[in-house]
Amino acid sequence: MTRPRSLVFDDQREGFYHCVSRCVRRAFLHGEDSRTGNNYDYRKVWLLNRLKFLAKIYWIDVGGYAVMDNHVHLLLRNRPDLSQAASARDVAYRWLLLYPKRRDANGLPLEPSEKEIRQLLEDERRIAELRRRLASISWFMKCLKEYIARKANKEDGCTGRFWEARFKCTALLDDAAVLACLVYVDLNPIRANLAKTPETSFFTSAEERIRKQQARKGDDRENRRKRDLGLNNFSDQTGSEDWLCPLRDQPNRRGVLSIDLSSYLEILDWTGREIVSDKPGVIPGHLPPILTRLSVNPSRWLDSAACFGKLFSVVAGTETHMKEAAARMGQKWVCGVRFGKTAFLE
């Protein structure tokens, strides 16, 4: 049953959300279409670049992503606290970057002028509305999907829908649900038999995090070599693209989970291997304590990570959290509450 978005999430209250959007008729409009023989893999780069741009404009954290051939998965967290703390000038500046008044000869947006910013600042009601929009999951998804649709339709010389009308959104009510959802998102290429390991699962947040970790290790070795040679004036380039929300809290930035990257990658690697294995094995001894600390039932972990999208619809979390969410929506029951009871620990 279709329900108002306002029942699923409140843009003025912080929360994590799993958002999924599919191409129309599940066509392979940004991947390789075996039916037509066309390959649109390069459009995944369009989508990823747009995602990076929006993550710098909106007060929304991107905690995870997977760009597949005919759909995209996102794990997002809205940050109304940052939106409310921002100055009116910052709101105006960000909005004018998103919807520029002027463009150059190549159609690229120009930096907002002082005059354009001042004109927008004169309308306090408009600024208040834009402040809400810049922390809105719905507006974030709109700006992502509309941009790709227009660009693809222009290339194809056609009109009409590129994406299905609405994106599916599941509210993640606790750390257990966030962990299960993030692993589910990162393992999409492995479940689809498009990759064998997380590090080869291209266009996923897992692959990006692994690549950055490897780059840091390489830079650390280079930095030590420079120190040994007395070359102290060097710069670390590994943080040049920190648009993706970190897993664990950093001094100046909140993370997604309460575990570090190495622990997460261990969970991800083992889970990915078991999903494609004919004979599921026993969880390694050091992993159950990590899962339990995040309120995940280790015995139900594989089901949680492999089938998250099928098991939960509108909300995901412990039984108590799901029942509380159902009450807020004026319902007695929501899909997945029975699984949440056994999969996530109270």
Secondary structure, DSSP 8 states (H G I E B T S, - for coil): ----HHHH--TTS-EEEEEEEEBGGG--TTSB-TTT--B-THHHHHHHHHHHHHHHHSSEEEEEEEE-SSEEEEEEEE-HHHHHHS-HHHHHHHHHHHS-S-B-TTS-B----HHHHHHHHT-HHHHHHHHHHTT-HHHHHHHHHHHHHHHHHHHHT--S-SB-SS-EEEEE-SHHHHHHHHHHHHTHHHHTTS-SSGGG--SBHHHHHHHHHHHHHHHHHHHHHHHHTT-------TTS---S--SS-BTTB--SSSS-HHHHHHHHHHHHHHHT-SS-----TTHHHHHHHTTB-GGGHHHHHHSHHHH-SSEES-HHHHHHHHHHTT-S--TTHHHHHHHB--
